Amino acid sequence: MIVIAADPLAVPPKERADAAFTLLTTMRPNAQDPELYFSDKPDFFHCGGNFGNVFCPFCGTDIMEWWPIGAWSKSADRRDLSVVTPCCSRATTLNDLDYDRPQGVACVAISLMNPESDLEPEELQQVETVLGLSVRVIWMHI
């Protein structure tokens, strides 16, 4: 399970990220290899083996062959998330493409391996309150 900030460019105070990390590891004490990723530049957090297709958020066209994440990840400044869809030529962002499983771009992420269960709505709200940001949960399969 990877919990990322929903806003891809949001960088919360380090103290808030640390507090959210502590909260999540307390909520899921049996989870393995907890990690806190904190950066001033966003990175792409994906669902690993669960990754399937990427679709246009406007017309639903499968755009996996076009998907520009490789070029973006090699960019020196990964703050420009803007893309224009190849199918209907509409502006959006890498974070807002329609992935068949939750994925996203963020400056802060907390990962827990084998947390045993998803976050309940109340737990998710607690994490958002402590972090001070809305979050997105990604289930990565290795």
matplotlib code that plots the C-alpha trace (Angstrom):
import matplotlib.pyplot as plt

x = [0.0, 1.3, -0.4, 0.4, -0.7, -3.5, -2.0, 1.1, 3.1, 2.1, 5.0, 3.8, 6.0, 8.4, 6.9, 3.4, 4.8, 6.7, 3.5, 1.5, 4.1, 4.0, 0.2, 0.1, 2.7, 0.7, -2.5, -0.8, 1.8, 2.3, 3.1, 6.6, 9.3, 7.6, 9.1, 8.6, 9.4, 9.7, 11.0, 10.6, 10.2, 7.4, 7.8, 5.4, 4.0, 2.6, 0.8, 3.6, 2.3, -1.3, -0.5, -2.7, -3.9, -4.0, -7.1, -7.9, -10.0, -12.1, -13.0, -11.9, -9.5, -6.7, -3.5, -1.1, 1.2, 1.4, 1.8, 4.8, 5.9, 9.3, 10.2, 8.9, 10.8, 14.1, 13.3, 15.5, 12.5, 9.6, 7.2, 5.6, 2.9, 1.0, 0.2, -2.1, -4.0, -3.2, -6.8, -8.8, -6.0, -7.2, -4.9, -4.6, -1.9, -0.1, -1.7, -5.2, -5.0, -7.5, -5.4, -7.2, -5.8, -5.0, -1.6, -0.3, 2.4, 3.5, 6.3, 5.3, 4.5, 4.2, 4.6, 3.7, 4.3, 1.6, -0.5, -3.2, -6.1, -7.1, -7.6, -11.1, -12.7, -12.1, -8.4, -8.0, -9.5, -7.1, -4.1, -5.4, -5.9, -2.4, -0.7, -2.8, -3.5, -6.0, -4.5, -4.7, -4.1, -2.2, -2.1, 1.2, 1.8, 5.4]
y = [0.0, 3.4, 6.5, 9.6, 13.2, 13.7, 17.1, 16.0, 19.2, 19.5, 19.4, 19.3, 20.3, 17.5, 17.2, 16.5, 13.8, 12.2, 12.3, 10.7, 8.0, 7.3, 7.2, 4.7, 2.4, 2.5, 1.7, -1.2, -2.5, -5.8, -4.2, -4.7, -2.4, 1.0, 3.8, 7.6, 9.3, 13.0, 15.3, 18.7, 17.1, 14.7, 11.1, 8.6, 6.0, 3.1, -0.2, -2.4, -5.7, -4.4, -1.9, -2.4, 0.4, 4.2, 5.8, 9.4, 11.0, 12.7, 10.2, 6.9, 5.9, 3.5, 5.7, 3.2, 3.1, 6.9, 7.2, 9.7, 8.7, 7.5, 10.9, 12.6, 10.5, 11.4, 15.1, 17.3, 19.3, 16.9, 19.7, 20.0, 17.3, 18.8, 16.6, 16.8, 13.7, 12.1, 11.1, 14.3, 16.8, 18.0, 19.3, 17.4, 16.2, 12.9, 12.7, 13.0, 10.4, 7.5, 4.7, 1.3, 1.1, 4.0, 5.5, 9.0, 11.6, 13.0, 14.6, 12.7, 9.0, 6.4, 2.8, -0.3, -3.8, -6.3, -4.0, -6.8, -4.4, -1.2, 1.9, 2.3, 5.7, 7.0, 6.0, 7.6, 10.8, 10.7, 10.4, 13.3, 15.4, 14.7, 15.2, 18.3, 17.0, 14.8, 11.5, 8.7, 5.0, 2.9, -0.9, -2.1, -5.7, -6.7]
z = [0.0, -1.0, 0.4, -1.7, -1.5, -4.1, -5.1, -7.0, -6.2, -2.6, -0.1, 3.4, 6.3, 7.2, 10.7, 9.2, 6.9, 9.8, 11.9, 9.1, 8.7, 12.5, 12.4, 9.5, 11.0, 14.2, 12.4, 10.6, 13.0, 11.2, 7.9, 6.6, 5.3, 6.1, 4.1, 3.9, 0.6, 0.9, -1.9, -3.4, -6.8, -7.6, -8.6, -10.2, -7.9, -9.7, -8.9, -10.2, -11.6, -11.2, -13.9, -17.0, -19.2, -19.4, -20.8, -21.9, -19.1, -21.7, -24.4, -22.8, -25.6, -24.6, -24.7, -23.2, -26.3, -26.2, -22.4, -21.9, -18.4, -19.6, -21.0, -17.9, -15.5, -17.3, -17.2, -14.9, -13.7, -13.0, -12.0, -15.4, -15.4, -18.3, -21.3, -24.3, -25.1, -28.5, -29.2, -28.6, -28.1, -24.8, -22.0, -18.7, -16.4, -15.9, -12.5, -14.0, -16.8, -16.3, -15.0, -14.7, -11.1, -8.8, -9.5, -9.3, -9.0, -5.6, -3.6, -0.5, -0.1, 2.6, 1.7, 3.8, 2.5, 3.3, 5.5, 5.7, 4.9, 3.2, 5.2, 6.6, 5.8, 9.3, 9.1, 5.8, 7.2, 10.2, 7.8, 5.7, 8.9, 10.2, 6.8, 6.1, 2.5, 0.7, -0.2, -2.8, -2.0, -4.4, -4.2, -5.6, -6.6, -7.0]

ax = plt.figure().add_subplot(projection="3d")
ax.plot(x, y, z, "-o")
ax.set_aspect("equal")
plt.show()
